[in-house]
Amino acid sequence: MQPKVIALIAAFAATVPLAHWMTGNIGTACVTDGPCLLPVGFSLGAPSGALAIGASFVLRDAVHEVGGARAALVAIAIGGILSAMFAAPALIFASVLAFVLAELADFASYAPLRKHSLMLAVFLSGVAGSIIDSAVFLWFAFGSLEFIVGQVVGKAWMSLLVLAFLPFKQRAVK
């Protein structure tokens, strides 16, 4: 595997423990037995870990772009394992399920969209993953979808930010 692919997988994998740590430690308010929240705009709040997960969608797409589908699936498997390792014991099921389903949704939607536009593929596949991640995690972790809109908005902001700074190499579409 190329060093660039390994570096991208490592960056992607780093978002998993970062998201778990942020959710429990970073925020303007922390909910008892719940997440720490940050404002994400439009009078919305989101669990702070949503920002790291927003970055994960773009980084997973970068792994897919540079290393191909196999490397992207390897990255998702590594992320799922890390999610199980770093999640709070009460949140392991919700965390792993949300992470794997969301990343697979991102993976499945990225390739067909990529045939039309790289930037559109990265953004829209991230939105698809974000919605699934938010709904699955919030429901299984907290039994509520209260923060879903804030989570999706927060992840979208972070995806746009990372996308702006991550140099995607345009490849010829066949």
Contact map, one row per residue, 1 for C-alpha under 8 A:
111011000000000000000000000000000000000000000000000000000000000000100000000000000000000000000000000000000000000000000000000000000000000000000000000000000000000000000000000000
111111000000000000000000000000000000000000000000000000000000000000100000000000000000000000000000000000000000000000000000000000000000000000000000000000000000000000000000000000
111111100000000000000000000000000000000000000000000000000000000000000000000000000000000000000000000000000000000000000000000000000000000000000000000000000000000000000000000000
011111110000000000000000000000000000000000000000000000000000000001000000000000000000000000000000000000000000000000000000000000000000000000000000000000000000000000000000000000
111111111000000000000000000000000000000000000000000000000000001001100010000000000000000000000000000000000000000000000000000000000000000000000000000000000000000000000000000000
111111111100000000000000000000000000000000000000000000000000000000000000000000000000000000000000000000000000000000000000000000000000000000000000000000000000000000000000000000
001111111110000000000000000000000000000000000000000000000000000000000000000000000000000000000000000000000000000000000000000000000000000000000000000000000000000000000000000000
000111111111000000000000000000000000000000000000000000000011011000000000000000000000000000000000000000000000000000000000000000000000000000000000000000000000000000000000000000
000011111111100000000000000000000000000000000000000000000011001000000000001000000000000000000000000000000000000000000000000000000000000000000000000000000000000000000000000000
000001111111110000000000000000000000000000000000000000000000000000000000000000000000000000000000000000000000000000000000000000000000000000000000000000000000000000000000000000
000000111111111000000000000000000000000000000000000000000010000000000000000000000000000000000000000000000000000000000000000000000000000000000000000000000000000000000000000000
000000011111111100000000000000000000000000000000000000110011000000000000001000100000000000000000000000000000000000000000000000000000000000000000000000000000000000000000000000
000000001111111110000000000000000000000000000000000000010000000000000000001001100100000000000000000000000000000000000000000000000000000000000000000000000000000000000000000000
000000000111111111000000000000000000000000000000000000000000000000000000000000000000000000000000000000000000000000000000000000000000000000000000000000000000000000000000000000
000000000011111111100000000000000000000000000000000110110000000000000000000000000000000000000000000000000000000000000000000000000000000000000000000000000000000000000000000000
000000000001111111110000000000000000000000000000000110010000000000000000000000100110010000000000000000000000000000000000000000000000000000000000000000000000000000000000000000
000000000000111111111000000000000000000000000000000000000000000000000000000000000110011000000000000000000000000000000000000000000000000000000000000000000000000000000000000000
000000000000011111111100000000000000000000000000100100000000000000000000000000000000000000000000000000000000000000000000000000000000000000000000000000000000000000000000000000
000000000000001111111110000000000000000000000001111110000000000000000000000000000000000000000000000000000000000000000000000000000000000000000000000000000000000000000000000000
000000000000000111111111000000000000000000000000100000000000000000000000000000000000011100000000000000000000000000000000000000000000000000000000000000000000000000000000000000
000000000000000011111111110000000000000000000000100000000000000000000000000000000000000000000000000000000000000000000000000000000000000000000000000000000000000000000000000000
000000000000000001111111111000000001000000000001100000000000000000000000000000000000000000000000000000000000000000000000000000000000000000000000000000000000000000000000000000
000000000000000000111111111000000011100000000011110000000000000000000000000000000000000000000000000000000000000000000000000000000000000000000000000000000000000000000000000000
000000000000000000011111110001000111000000000000000000000000000000000000000000000000000000000000000000000000000000000000000000000000000000000000000000000000000000000000000000
000000000000000000001111111000000001000000000000000000000000000000000000000000000000000000000000000000000000000000000000000000000000000000000000000000000000000000000000000000
000000000000000000001111111100000001110000000001000000000000000000000000000000000000000000000000000000000000000000000000000000000000000000000000000000000000000000000000000000
000000000000000000000110111111000001110000000011000000000000000000000000000000000000000000000000000000000000000000000000000000000000000000000000000000000000000000000000000000
000000000000000000000000011111000001111000000000000000000000000000000000000000000000000000000000000000000000000000000000000000000000000000000000000000000000000000000000000000
000000000000000000000000001111100001110000000000000000000000000000000000000000000000000000000000000000000000000000000000000000000000000000000000000000000000000000000000000000
000000000000000000000001001111110111100000000000000000000000000000000000000000000000000000000000000000000000000000000000000000000000000000000000000000000000000000000000000000
000000000000000000000000000011111111100000000000000000000000000000000000000000000000000000000000000000000000000000000000000000000000000000000000000000000000000000000000000000
000000000000000000000000000001111110000000000000000000000000000000000000000000000000000000000000000000000000000000000000000000000000000000000000000000000000000000000000000000
000000000000000000000000000000111110000000000000000000000000000000000000000000000000000000000000000000000000000000000000000000000000000000000000000000000000000000000000000000
000000000000000000000001000001111111000000000000000000000000000000000000000000000000000000000000000000000000000000000000000000000000000000000100000000000000000000000000000000
000000000000000000000011000001111111100000000011000000000000000000000000000000000000000000000000000000000000000000000000000000000000000000000000000000000000000000000000000000
000000000000000000000111111111100111110000000011000000000000000000000000000000000000000000000000000000000000000000000000000000000000000000000000000000000000000000000000000000
000000000000000000000010011111100011111000001111000000000000000000000000000000000000000000000000000000000000000000000000000000000000000000000000000000000000000000000000000000
000000000000000000000000011110000001111100001111000000000000000000000000000000000000000000000000000000000000000000000000000000000000000000000000000000000000000000000000000000
000000000000000000000000000100000000111110111100000000000000000000000000000000000000000000000000000000000000000000000000000000000000000000000000000000000000000000000000000000
000000000000000000000000000000000000011111111100000000000000000000000000000000000000000000000000000000000000000000000000000000000000000000000000000001001100000000000000000000
000000000000000000000000000000000000001111111000000000000000000000000000000000000000000000000000000000000000000000000000000000000000000000000000000000001000000000000000000000
000000000000000000000000000000000000000111110000000000000000000000000000000000000000000000000000000000000000000000000000000000000000000000000000000000000000000000000000000000
000000000000000000000000000000000000001111111000000000000000000000000000000000000000000000000000000000000000000000000000000000000000000000000000000000000000000000000000000000
000000000000000000000000000000000000001111111100000000000000000000000000000000000000000000000000000000000000000000000000000000000000000000000000000011000000000000000000000000
000000000000000000000000000000000000111110111110000000000000000000000000000000000000000000000000000000000000000000000000000000000000000000000000001001100000000000000000000000
000000000000000000000000000000000000111100011111010000000000000000000000000000000000000000000000000000000000000000000000000000000000000000000000001101100100000000000000000000
000000000000000000000010001000000011110000001111110000000000000000000000000000000000000000000000000000000000000000000000000000000000000000000000001000100000000000000000000000
000000000000000000100110011000000011110000000111111100000000000000000000000000000000000000000000000000000000000000000000000000000000000000000000000000000000000000000000000000
000000000000000001111110000000000000000000000011111110000000000000000000000000000000000000000000000000000000000000000000000000000000000000000000000000000000000000000000000000
000000000000000000100010000000000000000000000111111111000000000000000000000000000000000000000000000000000000000000000000000000000000000000000000000000110110000000000000000000
000000000000000000100000000000000000000000000001111111100000000000000000000000000000000000000000000000000000000000000000000000000000000000000000000000000110110000000000000000
000000000000001101100000000000000000000000000001111111110000000000000000000000000000000000000000000000000000000000000000000000000000000000000000000000000010010000000000000000
000000000000001100100000000000000000000000000000111111111000000000000000000000000000000000000000000000000000000000000000000000000000000000000000000000000010000000000000000000
000000000000000000000000000000000000000000000000011111111100000000000000000000000000000000000000000000000000000000000000000001000100000000000000000000000111111000000000000000
000000000001001000000000000000000000000000000000001111111110000000000000000000000000000000000000000000000000000000000000000000000000000000000000000000000010011001000000000000
000000000001101100000000000000000000000000000000000111111111000000000000000000000000000000000000000000000000000000000000000000000000000000000000000000000000000000000000000000
000000000000000000000000000000000000000000000000000011111111100000000000000000000000000000000000000000100100000000000000010011001100000000000000000000000000001000000000000000
000000000000000000000000000000000000000000000000000001111111110000000000000000000000000000000000000000000000000000000000011001000000000000000000000000000000001001100000000000
000000011011000000000000000000000000000000000000000000111111111000000000000000000000000000000000000000000000000000000000000000000000000000000000000000000000000000000000000000
000000011001000000000000000000000000000000000000000000011111111100000001001100000000000000000000000000100010000000000000000000000000000000000000000000000000000000000000000000
000000000000000000000000000000000000000000000000000000001111111110000001000000000000000000000000000000000110010000000000010000000000000000000000000000000000000000000000000000
000000010000000000000000000000000000000000000000000000000111111111000000000000000000000000000000000000000000000000000000000000000000000000000000000000000000000000000001000000
000010011000000000000000000000000000000000000000000000000011111111110011001000000000000000000000000000000000000000000000000000000000000000000000000000000000000000000000000000
000000000000000000000000000000000000000000000000000000000001111111111111000000000000000000000000000000000000000000000000000000000000000000000000000000000000000000000000000000
000000000000000000000000000000000000000000000000000000000000111111110000000000000000000000000000000000000000000000000000000000000000000000000000000000000000000000000001000000
000110000000000000000000000000000000000000000000000000000000011111110000000000000000000000000000000000000000000000000000000000000000000000000000000000000000000000000000000000
110010000000000000000000000000000000000000000000000000000000001111111111000000000000000000000000000000000000000000000000000000000000000000000000000000000000000000000000000000
000000000000000000000000000000000000000000000000000000000000001111111111000000000000000000000000000000000000000000000000000000000000000000000000000000000000000000000000000000
000000000000000000000000000000000000000000000000000000000000000100111111100000000000000000000000000000000000000000000000000000000000000000000000000000000000000000000000000000
000000000000000000000000000000000000000000000000000000000000000100111111110000000000000000000000000000000000000000000000000000000000000000000000000000000000000000000000000000
000010000000000000000000000000000000000000000000000000000000001100111111111000000000000000000000000000000000000000000000000000000000000000000000000000000000000000000000000000
000000000000000000000000000000000000000000000000000000000001101100111111111100000000000000000000000000000010000000000000000000000000000000000000000000000000000000000000000000
000000000000000000000000000000000000000000000000000000000000000000001111111110000000000000000000000000000000000000000000000000000000000000000000000000000000000000000000000000
000000000000000000000000000000000000000000000000000000000000000000000111111111000000000000000000000000000000000000000000000000000000000000000000000000000000000000000000000000
000000001001100000000000000000000000000000000000000000000001001000000011111111100000000000000000000000000000000000000000000000000000000000000000000000000000000000000000000000
000000000000000000000000000000000000000000000000000000000001000000000001111111110000000000000000000100110000000000000000000000000000000000000000000000000000000000000000000000
000000000000000000000000000000000000000000000000000000000000000000000000111111111000000000000000000100000000000000000000000000000000000000000000000000000000000000000000000000
000000000000100000000000000000000000000000000000000000000000000000000000011111111100000000000000000000000000000000000000000000000000000000000000000000000000000000000000000000
000000000001100100000000000000000000000000000000000000000000000000000000001111111110000000000000001100000000000000000000000000000000000000000000000000000000000000000000000000
000000000000000000000000000000000000000000000000000000000000000000000000000111111111000000000001001100000000000000000000000000000000000000000000000000000000000000000000000000
000000000000000000000000000000000000000000000000000000000000000000000000000011111111100000000001000000000000000000000000000000000000000000000000000000000000000000000000000000
000000000000100110000000000000000000000000000000000000000000000000000000000001111111110000000000000000000000000000000000000000000000000000000000000000000000000000000000000000
000000000000000110000000000000000000000000000000000000000000000000000000000000111111111000010011001000000000000000000000000000000000000000000000000000000000000000000000000000
000000000000000000000000000000000000000000000000000000000000000000000000000000011111111000011011000000000000000000000000000000000000000000000000000000000000000000000000000000
000000000000000000000000000000000000000000000000000000000000000000000000000000001111111000000000000000000000000000000000000000000000000000000000000000000000000000000000000000
000000000000000110010000000000000000000000000000000000000000000000000000000000000111111100000000000000000000000000000000000000000000000000000000000000000000000000000000000000
000000000000000010010000000000000000000000000000000000000000000000000000000000000011111111110010000000000000000000000000000000000000000000000000000000000000000000000000000000
000000000000000000010000000000000000000000000000000000000000000000000000000000000000011111110000000000000000000000000000000000000000000000000000000000000000000000000000000000
000000000000000000000000000000000000000000000000000000000000000000000000000000000000001111110000000000000000000000000000000000000000000000000000000000000000000000000000000000
000000000000000000000000000000000000000000000000000000000000000000000000000000000000001111111000000000000000000000000000000000000000000000001000000000000000000000000000000000
000000000000000000000000000000000000000000000000000000000000000000000000000000000000001111111110000000000000000000000000000000000000000000001000000000000000000000000000000000
000000000000000000000000000000000000000000000000000000000000000000000000000000000011001111111111000000000000000000000000000000000000000000000000000000000000000000000000000000
000000000000000000000000000000000000000000000000000000000000000000000000000000000001000001111111100000000000000000000000000000000000000000010000000000000000000000000000000000
000000000000000000000000000000000000000000000000000000000000000000000000000000000000000000111111110000000000000000000000000000000000000111111000000000000000000000000000000000
000000000000000000000000000000000000000000000000000000000000000000000000000000000011001000111111111000000000000000000000000000000000000010001000000000000000000000000000000000
000000000000000000000000000000000000000000000000000000000000000000000000000000011011000000011111111100000000000000000000000000000000000000000000000000000000000000000000000000
000000000000000000000000000000000000000000000000000000000000000000000000000000000000000000001111111110000000000000000000000000000000000110000000000000000000000000000000000000
000000000000000000000000000000000000000000000000000000000000000000000000000000000000000000000111111111000000000000000000000000000001111110000000000000000000000000000000000000
000000000000000000000000000000000000000000000000000000000000000000000000000000110010000000000011111111100000000000000000000000000000100000000000000000000000000000000000000000
000000000000000000000000000000000000000000000000000000000000000000000000000110110000000000000001111111110000000000000000000000000000000000000000000000000000000000000000000000
000000000000000000000000000000000000000000000000000000000000000000000000000000000000000000000000111111111000000000000000000000001001100000000000000000000000000000000000000000
000000000000000000000000000000000000000000000000000000000000000000000000000000000000000000000000011111111100000000000000000000011111100000000000000000000000000000000000000000
000000000000000000000000000000000000000000000000000000001001000000000000000100000000000000000000001111111110000000000000000000001000000000000000000000000000000000000000000000
000000000000000000000000000000000000000000000000000000000000000000000000000100000000000000000000000111111111000000000000000000001000000000000000000000000000000000000000000000
000000000000000000000000000000000000000000000000000000000000000000000000000000000000000000000000000011111111100000000000000010011001000000000000000000000000000000000000000000
000000000000000000000000000000000000000000000000000000001000100000000000000000000000000000000000000001111111110000000000000011011000000000000000000000000000000000000000000000
000000000000000000000000000000000000000000000000000000000001100000000001000000000000000000000000000000111111111000000000000010000000000000000000000000000000000000000000000000
000000000000000000000000000000000000000000000000000000000000000000000000000000000000000000000000000000011111111100000000000000000000000000000000000000000000000000000000000000
000000000000000000000000000000000000000000000000000000000000000000000000000000000000000000000000000000001111111110000000100110010000000000000000000000000000000000000000000000
000000000000000000000000000000000000000000000000000000000000100000000000000000000000000000000000000000000111111111000000110110000000000000000000000000000000000000000000000000
000000000000000000000000000000000000000000000000000000000000000000000000000000000000000000000000000000000011111111100000100000000000000000000000000000000000000000000000000000
000000000000000000000000000000000000000000000000000000000000000000000000000000000000000000000000000000000001111111110000100000000000000000000000000000000000000000000000000000
000000000000000000000000000000000000000000000000000000000000000000000000000000000000000000000000000000000000111111111101100010000000000000000000000000000000000000000000000000
000000000000000000000000000000000000000000000000000000000000000000000000000000000000000000000000000000000000011111111101110000000000000000000000000000000000000000000000000000
000000000000000000000000000000000000000000000000000000000000000000000000000000000000000000000000000000000000001111111100000000000000000000000000000000000000000000000000000011
000000000000000000000000000000000000000000000000000000000000000000000000000000000000000000000000000000000000000111111101100000000000000000000000000000000000000000000000000000
000000000000000000000000000000000000000000000000000000000000000000000000000000000000000000000000000000000000000011111111100000000000000000000000000000000000000000000000000000
000000000000000000000000000000000000000000000000000000000000000000000000000000000000000000000000000000000000000011111111110000000000000000000000000000000000000000000000010000
000000000000000000000000000000000000000000000000000000000000000000000000000000000000000000000000000000000000000000001111111000000000000000000000000000000000000000000000000000
000000000000000000000000000000000000000000000000000000000000000000000000000000000000000000000000000000000000000011011111111100000000000000000000000000000000000000000000000000
000000000000000000000000000000000000000000000000000000000000000000000000000000000000000000000000000000000000111111011111111110000000000000000000000000000000000000000000000000
000000000000000000000000000000000000000000000000000000001100100000000000000000000000000000000000000000000000010001000111111111000000000000000000000000000000000000100000000000
000000000000000000000000000000000000000000000000000000000100000000000000000000000000000000000000000000000000000000000011111111100000000000000000000000000001001100000000000000
000000000000000000000000000000000000000000000000000000000000000000000000000000000000000000000000000000000000110000000001111111110000000000000000000000000000000000000000000000
000000000000000000000000000000000000000000000000000000001000000000000000000000000000000000000000000000001110110010000000111111111000000000000000000000000000000000000000000000
000000000000000000000000000000000000000000000000000001001100000000000000000000000000000000000000000000000100000000000000011111111100000000000000000000000001001000000000000000
000000000000000000000000000000000000000000000000000000000000000000000000000000000000000000000000000000000000000000000000001111111110000000000000000000010011000000000000000000
000000000000000000000000000000000000000000000000000000000000000000000000000000000000000000000000000001001100100000000000000111111111000000000000000000000000000000000000000000
000000000000000000000000000000000000000000000000000000001000000000000000000000000000000000000000000011111100000000000000000011111111100000000000000000000000000000000000000000
000000000000000000000000000000000000000000000000000001001000000000000000000000000000000000000000000001000000000000000000000001111111110000000000000000110011000000000000000000
000000000000000000000000000000000000000000000000000000000000000000000000000000000000000000000000000001000000000000000000000000111111111000000000000100010000000000000000000000
000000000000000000000000000000000000000000000000000000000000000000000000000000000000000000000000010011001000000000000000000000011111111100000000000000000000000000000000000000
000000000000000000000000000000000000000000000000000000000000000000000000000000000000000000000000011011000000000000000000000000001111111110000000000000000000000000000000000000
000000000000000000000000000000000000000000000000000000000000000000000000000000000000000000000000010000000000000000000000000000000111111111000000000100110000000000000000000000
000000000000000000000000000000000000000000000000000000000000000000000000000000000000000000000000010000000000000000000000000000000011111111100000100100000000000000000000000000
000000000000000000000000000000000000000000000000000000000000000000000000000000000000000000000100110000000000000000000000000000000001111111110000000000000000000000000000000000
000000000000000000000000000000000000000000000000000000000000000000000000000000000000000000000110110000000000000000000000000000000000111111111100000000000000000000000000000000
000000000000000000000000000000000000000000000000000000000000000000000000000000000000000000000100000000000000000000000000000000000000011111111111111100000000000000000000000000
000000000000000000000000000000000000000000000000000000000000000000000000000000000000000000000100000000000000000000000000000000000000001111111111100000000000000000000000000000
000000000000000000000000000000000000000000000000000000000000000000000000000000000000000000001100000000000000000000000000000000000000000111111110000000000000000000000000000000
000000000000000000000000000000000000000000000000000000000000000000000000000000000000000001100110000000000000000000000000000000000000000011111110000000000000000000000000000000
000000000000000000000000000000000100000000000000000000000000000000000000000000000000000000000000000000000000000000000000000000000000000011111111000000000000000000000000000000
000000000000000000000000000000000000000000000000000000000000000000000000000000000000000000000000000000000000000000000000000000000000000001111111100000000000000000000000000000
000000000000000000000000000000000000000000000000000000000000000000000000000000000000000000000000000000000000000000000000000000000000000001100111111000000000000000000000000000
000000000000000000000000000000000000000000000000000000000000000000000000000000000000000000000000000000000000000000000000000000000000001001100011111100000000000000000000000000
000000000000000000000000000000000000000000000000000000000000000000000000000000000000000000000000000000000000000000000000000000000000000001000001111110000000000000000000000000
000000000000000000000000000000000000000000001110000000000000000000000000000000000000000000000000000000000000000000000000000000000000000001000001111111100000000000000000000000
000000000000000000000000000000000000000000000100000000000000000000000000000000000000000000000000000000000000000000000000000000000010011001000000111111110000000000000000000000
000000000000000000000000000000000000000000010000000000000000000000000000000000000000000000000000000000000000000000000000000000000000000000000000011111111000000000000000000000
000000000000000000000000000000000000000100011100000000000000000000000000000000000000000000000000000000000000000000000000000000000000000000000000001111111100000000000000000000
000000000000000000000000000000000000000000001110010000000000000000000000000000000000000000000000000000000000000000000000000000000100010000000000001111111110000000000000000000
000000000000000000000000000000000000000000000000010000000000000000000000000000000000000000000000000000000000000000000000000000100110010000000000000111111111000000000000000000
000000000000000000000000000000000000000110000000000000000000000000000000000000000000000000000000000000000000000000000000000000000000000000000000000011111111100000000000000000
000000000000000000000000000000000000000100000100011001000000000000000000000000000000000000000000000000000000000000000000000000000000000000000000000001111111110000000000000000
000000000000000000000000000000000000000000000000011111100000000000000000000000000000000000000000000000000000000000000000000000100100000000000000000000111111111000000000000000
000000000000000000000000000000000000000000000000000001000000000000000000000000000000000000000000000000000000000000000000001001100100000000000000000000011111111100000000000000
000000000000000000000000000000000000000000000000001001000000000000000000000000000000000000000000000000000000000000000000000000000000000000000000000000001111111110000000000000
000000000000000000000000000000000000000000000000001101100000000000000000000000000000000000000000000000000000000000000000000000000000000000000000000000000111111111000000000000
000000000000000000000000000000000000000000000000000001101100000000000000000000000000000000000000000000000000000000000000001001000000000000000000000000000011111111100000000000
000000000000000000000000000000000000000000000000000000000000000000000000000000000000000000000000000000000000000000000000001000000000000000000000000000000001111111110000000000
000000000000000000000000000000000000000000000000000000000000000000000000000000000000000000000000000000000000000000000000000000000000000000000000000000000000111111111000000000
000000000000000000000000000000000000000000000000000000100100000000000000000000000000000000000000000000000000000000000000000000000000000000000000000000000000011111111100000000
000000000000000000000000000000000000000000000000000000000100000000000000000000000000000000000000000000000000000000000000010000000000000000000000000000000000001111111110000000
000000000000000000000000000000000000000000000000000000000000000000000000000000000000000000000000000000000000000000000000000000000000000000000000000000000000000111111110000000
000000000000000000000000000000000000000000000000000000000000000000000000000000000000000000000000000000000000000000000000000000000000000000000000000000000000000011111110000000
000000000000000000000000000000000000000000000000000000000000000000000000000000000000000000000000000000000000000000000000000000000000000000000000000000000000000001111111000000
000000000000000000000000000000000000000000000000000000000000000000000000000000000000000000000000000000000000000000000000000000000000000000000000000000000000000000111111100000
000000000000000000000000000000000000000000000000000000000000010010000000000000000000000000000000000000000000000000000000000000000000000000000000000000000000000000000111110000
000000000000000000000000000000000000000000000000000000000000000000000000000000000000000000000000000000000000000000000000000000000000000000000000000000000000000000000011111000
000000000000000000000000000000000000000000000000000000000000000000000000000000000000000000000000000000000000000000000100000000000000000000000000000000000000000000000001111100
000000000000000000000000000000000000000000000000000000000000000000000000000000000000000000000000000000000000000000000000000000000000000000000000000000000000000000000000111110
000000000000000000000000000000000000000000000000000000000000000000000000000000000000000000000000000000000000000000000000000000000000000000000000000000000000000000000000011111
000000000000000000000000000000000000000000000000000000000000000000000000000000000000000000000000000000000000000000100000000000000000000000000000000000000000000000000000001111
000000000000000000000000000000000000000000000000000000000000000000000000000000000000000000000000000000000000000000100000000000000000000000000000000000000000000000000000000111
